[in-house]
Amino acid sequence: MMRGQLRTRLEELRQEFGNGQQRLAEIENQAAQLRQTLLRISGAIQVLEELLREERAGAEAETTAASSLALEEV
């Protein structure tokens, strides 16, 4: 009788272990996908920040040039 209970419990534990491994694989896959998404977002942020810096630098250069031109006309 005890032997039957041990076998039943062993089978239950093996099933739980298999389910746990499957769930872990799913979670790891989700984490990898999320890391890829965050990497793409990070890249997009970097590009936009660089574009804004370039735009700001260009606007400052235009302002400086216009100020210089105005001073030359005086």
C-alpha positions in Angstrom: 0.0 0.0 0.0 2.8 2.5 0.9 4.5 1.7 -2.3 1.4 2.6 -4.4 1.2 6.0 -2.6 4.8 6.7 -3.2 4.5 6.0 -6.9 1.4 8.1 -7.1 3.1 11.0 -5.3 6.2 10.6 -7.5 4.1 10.9 -10.6 2.3 14.0 -9.2 5.7 15.6 -8.5 7.0 14.7 -12.0 3.9 16.3 -13.5 4.3 19.4 -11.4 8.0 19.6 -12.3 7.2 19.4 -16.0 4.5 22.0 -15.7 6.9 24.3 -13.8 9.6 23.8 -16.5 7.1 24.7 -19.2 5.9 27.8 -17.4 9.5 28.9 -16.8 10.3 28.5 -20.5 7.3 30.7 -21.3 8.3 33.4 -18.8 11.9 33.4 -20.1 10.6 33.8 -23.6 8.4 36.7 -22.5 11.4 38.3 -20.7 13.5 38.0 -23.9 10.8 39.6 -26.0 10.4 42.4 -23.5 14.2 43.0 -23.5 14.1 43.3 -27.3 11.2 45.7 -27.1 13.0 47.8 -24.5 16.2 47.8 -26.6 14.2 49.1 -29.7 12.6 51.8 -27.5 15.9 52.8 -26.1 17.3 53.1 -29.6 14.4 55.2 -30.7 14.8 57.5 -27.7 18.5 57.9 -28.5 17.8 58.8 -32.1 15.1 61.4 -31.2 17.4 62.9 -28.5 20.1 63.3 -31.1 17.7 64.9 -33.6 16.5 67.3 -31.0 20.1 68.2 -30.1 21.0 68.8 -33.8 17.9 70.9 -34.3 18.7 73.0 -31.2 22.3 73.5 -32.3 21.0 74.5 -35.8 18.6 77.0 -34.3 21.3 78.5 -32.0 23.6 78.8 -35.0 20.9 80.6 -37.0 20.3 82.9 -34.0 24.0 83.7 -33.7 24.3 84.3 -37.5 21.3 86.6 -37.5 22.7 88.5 -34.5 26.0 88.9 -36.2 24.4 90.0 -39.4 22.3 92.6 -37.5 25.4 94.0 -35.8 27.2 94.3 -39.2 24.3 96.3 -40.6 24.5 98.8 -37.8 
